C-alpha cells in the first residue's frame, strides 16, 4: 500500500494539493515524495514567504489536487 501511495503521489509533484493528516490539513505545492515522507511547500502565516514542511506518509489520511 505504501509503495502504491508513493507512486500515485509522485504523479502530483509540483501541483497544488491538499494533504489531510490525522491532526491537520495542509494546502500547498507538493515538492518531493521520499520513502517515508513528503515535502510540501506552504505559504507562511504572514504570507511573506514559503515554508517547507515534512509530513510522514504514515500520518497522511488523504491527498488531493486543488
C-alpha positions in Angstrom: 0.0 0.0 0.0 2.8 2.4 0.9 4.5 1.8 -2.4 1.3 2.5 -4.3 0.8 5.7 -2.4 4.3 6.9 -3.2 3.8 6.1 -6.9 0.5 7.9 -7.1 1.8 10.9 -5.1 4.7 11.3 -7.5 2.2 12.0 -10.2 1.2 15.1 -8.2 4.7 16.6 -7.9 4.8 20.4 -8.4 1.0 20.6 -8.2 -1.2 22.4 -5.7 -2.6 19.8 -3.3 -4.5 19.4 0.0 -3.0 16.9 2.4 -5.1 15.7 5.3 -3.3 14.1 8.2 -4.5 12.6 11.4 -4.2 16.0 13.1 -4.1 18.8 10.5 -4.9 19.7 6.9 -2.3 21.5 4.7 -2.6 23.2 1.4 0.5 23.8 -0.8 2.7 22.6 -3.6 4.0 19.0 -3.4 7.8 19.3 -3.7 9.1 15.8 -3.0 8.0 12.2 -2.3 10.5 10.2 -0.4 10.5 6.7 1.1 8.8 7.7 4.4 7.7 11.3 4.0 6.6 14.0 1.6 7.8 17.6 1.4 5.1 20.3 1.0 5.8 23.9 0.2 3.2 26.1 2.1 2.6 29.8 2.5 3.7 31.2 5.9 1.1 32.6 8.2 2.2 36.1 7.5 2.1 35.4 3.7 5.6 36.8 3.3 7.4 33.6 2.3 7.1 29.9 1.6 7.8 27.3 4.3 8.7 23.7 3.5 7.2 21.2 5.8 7.8 17.5 6.0 4.9 15.1 6.6 5.3 11.5 7.4 3.5 9.3 4.9 2.0 7.1 7.7 0.2 10.1 9.1 -1.5 11.0 5.8 -5.2 10.2 5.5 -5.8 11.7 2.1 -4.2 13.8 -0.6 -6.0 15.6 -3.5 -5.4 18.3 -6.0 -6.9 21.7 -5.7 
